[in-house]
Amino acid sequence: MLLWLITGSLMLQPLSTDLYLPTLPHLGAYFAVSPAAVQQTLSLFVIGFGVAQLVSGPLSDRYGRRPVLLGGLWVYLLSSLTCALAPAMPVLVAARFVQAVGCCTAVVVARALIRDVFEPAEGARMIAKASSLLSAAPLLGPILGGFLQVQFGWRSAFLVLVAFCAALAFSATRWLRETNSAPNPEALRPAHLAAGYRAIAGHGAFWAYTLPGALSYAGIFVFIAGSSFALIQVLGVSTEAYGFCYALGVCGYLGGTLVCRRLLPRLGIDRTLRVGVAVAAAGAVLFAGCIFAGVHHWAVVVAGQFLAMAAHGINFPCAQAGSVAPFPDRAGAAAGLMGAVTMLAALAVGTWVGQSHDGTLTPLAWIDAAAAGTLALAAAATRRHRRAD
């Protein structure tokens, strides 16, 4: 049951983006706004997700995982309902920001739960196992989202999120037991909080895992933010078919998590991470090469997304487990800071994608190549700080 609760909590993040991706081009027409304005529903979500983690993690260190998780789920449920009822784009953007606060709280607590219960190597395998299960969200989310958009309009996607969160909140209330056996009464004191974040940020091993994890997520966010415009507007793929194209790309993530689970016992965290970085670099080179050679086809976008997702499926379980492992007493704070850095990288990429959209696939290729290249450099530069598992 703990595995399913962790998976459901982690699943909120991909569901919050992937379920409504097919609606993004239609939101612009519905509210009569530009693609850059529509991208704010992603950008503000990323900002809210990143900033709130700096508080959500220490909150769970102070008051325990269970009450903080339940509070986050209720915030998510009510803000999702507000999104579904939004009468104008500013209301939708603001509600998405609040939704992100609830979502990130659930995700941070799920990561801290893993640190509470498992040792680092076993925790990485647990995250990989949960990731294999939660890959159902990005696999089925865009397909369901495309169906909902065509049949019921964009609001229906947020109503599905309300129902999912209600079921998760009920399950957590019924079955989750507290795992933080020693709550820290000083966790939220400003001086203690600042000192804790300084200690975490000053630890080389934290950045050795956080930077590759954040840049790996930035690599898939290129396609999260840009694939609907690239496939629907540039290449003329229908809204219904877009969901299936996106799901094909996400199959790479499922495959990556399965590979990660097999590699970890044999290679350890560090060498498994190096495999993921190599896959990301190869995928970016192939995608950019096809685009610059003039091969503009939906299959090229899907293939690029597939390889980026596969790399992330390998990289992120290693990064999540490795970044919090040195901080058993500050697992929530470490998970929150790691998540904030990850969302900052995604925000930069998402903003770049939105501002550079010019009706072609060229900007997407450049941004994907930049993300993969930066990932490879960061992984190489921080390698000496990673443990020799």
N, C-alpha and C positions, 0 to 999 in steps of 0.2 A: 504493500500500500504506500510506503514511503517513496518507492520508485515512481509510482503513478502520480503522487502528489507533486513530487519534484518535476516530473515531466510535464504535468499540466501547468505548473507555474512558469516553467521555462517556455512553454508553448504559447503563452500570451504574447510574447514579443513578436514571433513570426506571424502569428494570426493577426496582430494589430496592423501589420503592414501588408502582408500578402493577400489577405481576404479582400481588401478594397483596391488592390492594384489595378484590376480591370476597369474600375470606375474613374481612375484619375483623368484620362482624356475627356470623359463625359462630365466631370465636375466643372471643367472649364466652360463648357457650353451651358451647363445648367445655371451657373452663377455669373456667366458672362465675364470671366476673368482669364488672364493669360496663363500659359503653362508654368511660368515662374511663380505666379500666385498660388496655383494648385500645389506646387512643390512645397509650399509653406506648411501644408498639412503633414508632410513628412519631416521637414526641417524642425518645426516646433515640437513635434513628437520626440525627435532626437535630442533637442535641447533639454526638454523636460526630463527625459529618461536619464540623460547624463548628469544633470545638476542634482536631481533628487537622490541619486545613488550615494552622494556624499553624506546625506542625512539618513537615508533608509538603513544603510549598513550599521552605523553606530546606534541607531534606534534599536535594532535587533540585538546588538551587543548589550544594551542597557536593560531593555524590557523583556527580552526573550524573542525567539523566532515566531512562536505561534500568534501572539497578539498583533505583532507588526504585520505578519502575513495577512491575517484576517482584515486588518485595517486597510491595507493596500488593495485587497480584493474588492472591498466595498467602494473605495474611491474609484477603482476601475469600472465597476458596474454602473455607478451613477453617471460618471462622465461619458461612458459609452452610450447610455440612454440619451444624454444631452447631444452627443454627436448625431444620433439618429433623428433627433427633432430639430436640429439646427436650421434656422430660417435664412441665414446668410453666411457667407464665407468667413468673416471675422469670428462669428460664434463657433463655427466648426473648427477653426484653427485654435481658438482658445480652449475648447473642449478637448481637442487632441493633446494639448499641452498637459492638461490635468489628467487625462487618460494615461499619459506616459508616466506620470508620478506614481499612479497605482500599479502600472505594469512593472516599472523598474523595482518597486518595493517587493513584488512577488518574485522577480528574478533574482534579486540580491539575496533574499532570504533563502531561496532554493539553493544558491551556491554556498551560502553559509551552512545550511543543513548538511550538505555533502562534507564540508570540512569538519563539522561536529562529529560525524558518524564514521568517516572513513580516513584511512591513512592516504598520503598523497598519490601513490601509484594506483591504489584501489579506487581512490576518488576520481582519477582520470578515467579509469575503466567504467566507473559508474556514470560519469558525464557522457562518455561515448555511447554507453547503452541507452541512457535517456535521450541522447541526441538522435540515435537511430529511431526511437519511438516518436520523438517530436518532429521528425522529418515529415510525418504525415501532414503537419500543418502547412508548410510551404508546398508540399506535393498537391494536396487537395484544396488548399485555400483559394488559389487563383481560379481553379476550375469551378468551385462552388461560387466564388465571387463573380465570375463571368455569367454563370447561370442566374444568380440573384439580380445582377445588373439588367440583364435582358428581360427577365420576367417581372421583377418587382421594383427596380430602380436602386439607386445607390444607398438609400437609407437602410435597406434590408440587411446589408452586410453588418452594420453596427448593431442591429437587433440580434443577429446571430451571436455577436460577441457578448452581448448582455446575457443571453441564455447560457453560453459556455461558462462565463465567469460565475453565474449563479450556481451552476452545478459544481464548480471547483470550490466555491466558498462553502457550500454545504458539506462537501467531502472533507475539507480541511477542518471545519467545525466538528465533524463527527469523528474523524480518525487521527488527526495529527496530535502527537504528544510533544511536549517541549523537549528540545535537544540541547539547549544552552544551559548546561548544568551550573554554571557560575556567572550569572549576569554581572556586568561591571557597572557599579553605581556611578563611576566617574566618566563613563563612556561619552556622555553628552556635554560634559563641562568644557567650555570653550578652550581653556588652556590645555586640558588633557586631549581634546579632539585635535587641536593643532599639533601638539607634540606627537600624537599617534600618526597623523598623516605625514609629518616630517620624517618619522622613523620608517614608515612604509616607503615613502618616496625616495629615501636615501639608501634603500636596500637594493643592491645591484641585481639580485635574483628576481625581484619584483619586476623591474623593467625588462629583464632578459626574457620573461614570458609575456608581459603585458603588451609590449610594443609589437611583437609578431602577431599576437592575438588581435590587437586593435587594427593593425594594418591588413590582416587577413579579412576581418569583417568589412573594412573599407573596400576591399576588392569585390566582395559580393554585393555591397551596397551600390556599386556602380550599376549593377543590373537591377537591383530592387528599385532604384530611383529612375533608371532610364529605359528599362526594357519595354514597358507598356507604350511609351511614346515611340520607341524605335520600331517595335513590331506593328503596332496598330496604325500610327500616323505615317511613319516613313515607309514601311514595307507593305502596308495594306492588309495585315492579318485581321480577321474579324475578332470581335470582343470574346465570343465563345471559344474560338480557336486559340486565342492568346493564353487562356488558362491552361490548356493542354501543352502549349509550347513552354510556358513557364514551369509546369510540372516536370517536363522532360529535363529541363535544366537542373531542377532541384533534385532529381535522381542522383546527380553527382554528389550532393551532400549526404544522402543516405549511403551511397557507396563509400564515401570518404570516412564516415563514422565506423562502418564495418571494417574497413582497412585499418583504421586507428586501433580498434579493439584487438585486432590480430597482431599488429606491430608492437604495441606497448609491452606485452610480456617478453617479447624477443629482443627489442631494441632499446627499451626505456624511453623516457619522455623526450630527452634531448634529440636523439637520432630520429625518433618518429616525427618530431617537429621539423627536422631538416628535410624529410621526405615531403611533407606538406608544402614547405616553401618552394621546393623544386617543381612540384606540380603546378603551383600558382604561377611561377615564372614561365613554364612551358606553355600554359594556357594563354597567358597574356601575349606571348610572342606569336602564337598561332592565330589568335583572334585579330591582333593588329595587322599581321601579315596578310590575312585574307581581305580585310577591309581596305588596306592601302593598295592591294592588288586589284581592287574593283569587284571582288566577289561579295555582292550585297544580296544576301539571301537570309530568310528567317532561320535556316539551319545553322548558319554561321554564328548568329547571335545566341542560339540555343547551345551550340557547342562551346562557345566562350563562357557562357554562364555555367554549363555543366562542369568544366574544368576548374573554374573559380570556386564553385560550390564544393567540389570534391576536395580541393586543397583546404578549404575552411573546415570541412568535416574532419580532416586529420589534425589541423592546427589548433582549433579552438578548445577541444577537450584538454589537450596538453597545456595550453596557455592558461585556462581557467584554474586547473588544479595546481600548476606550478606557481602561479602568481600569489595564491593565498597560503600555500604550504608553509612558508616561514613564519606565519603569524597566527598561531592557534588561539591567542588571546584577543586578536583583533581581526578575526576572520570576516566579520561583517564589514568593517571599515576597509579591509584590503579588497574584498569583492566589490565594494562600492566604488573605490578609486579606480580599480581595473575597469569597471563598467563605464565610469565617467570618461576615461581616456578613450575607450572604444567608441563611445558615442561622439566624442569630439572628432575622431577620425572620420566617422560616418557623416557627421554634419558637414565637414569640409568637402567630402566627396559629393554628397547630395546637393550642396549649394553649387558646386562646380558643374555638376550634371545639368541642373536646372538653368543656370545662367548661360551655359555654352550651347544649349540645344538650338540647332540651326536647320533642322529638317533633314540632316544627313546622319550617317553612322560614324563619321570621322571623330567627333569629340568623344564619343563613347570609347573608341579604340585608344585614343591618347590617354584618357583618364585611367582606363584599365591597365595600360602599360605602366603608367606612373605609379599606380598603387602597388602593382606587383614588384616593380623595381625597388621601391622604397621598402617593401616588406623584406626582400632579399638582403638589402643593405643593412637593415635593422637587425635581422636575425644573425648575420655574420658579425656585426659589431658587438653584439651582446652575448655571443656564444660562450665566452669564457666565464660568464657569471652563472651559467646554468649548471645544474648538478650533473655529475657523470653517473646516470642511473644504471 
